[in-house]
């Protein structure tokens, strides 16, 4: 039996690629956590002693870590898994809310990406847009979207799925070759 990388993995399924959003998605939690750390040193302004300063820093760091934790959990446990059969998007929102999107690779018609603006260009993140038979799947704030798109297209080609309007599916090519023979 092969090793299972996630709970819903089928016995005959192989994980090909795993990616997650850019760490920039944690920026709000980081700012709030750093503000808590900064507020921890405020008592030292009124009572300038080392013990008050270090106690305030310790308390501020503890509160900051607690305030940053939900942002980190959301980032770490939100993951995109590409197997040889399907694409799974697991999105964690806070501590107790998780949503899963599971679609077969053969449902993907097109994979595009977009990097818009100075911040996205400088920090290297963008948006992946997948057109599927059931609608569009838009994934925001993905690190290195060009590399992700290229890898997704390689996997789709390897699995015989045409994810471009300019290429024919492998089955149609095979049928046409058989008809010629």
C-alpha angles and dihedrals in degrees: 000000000000122000115270114226097187136020099252096047115130120232093246096042125107124203109230105172138007125190139160139195123287114274087244087087088076094059097106092050090047093051092049091047092050091048089054089051090050092049089052091069095050093092088059089063090064097037108029101201127127093234091056091045095050093042090050091048091050093048092044091049091050094049091043091053091049091050092047095047097081091053091050093047090051091051099042098046096043104089141159117219124192116195130175088267109031152006116242122194113194112189120189116197111189121318103312109028122084129165128189129201114193121184134164118248089236089065093064113097103171138007119202135163137206133199108190126178140008097284094052092045095049096043096040104239136118147144130297115207120195122188111208137175090258098045141289124316111204119189114191129202099021116163115240096359094184091059092045092049092048092049092047091051091048090052092047091051092048090052093049096251117136107219096175131072089227099059130065123231116260092245092058091049091050092049091050092049091049091050090054093052 
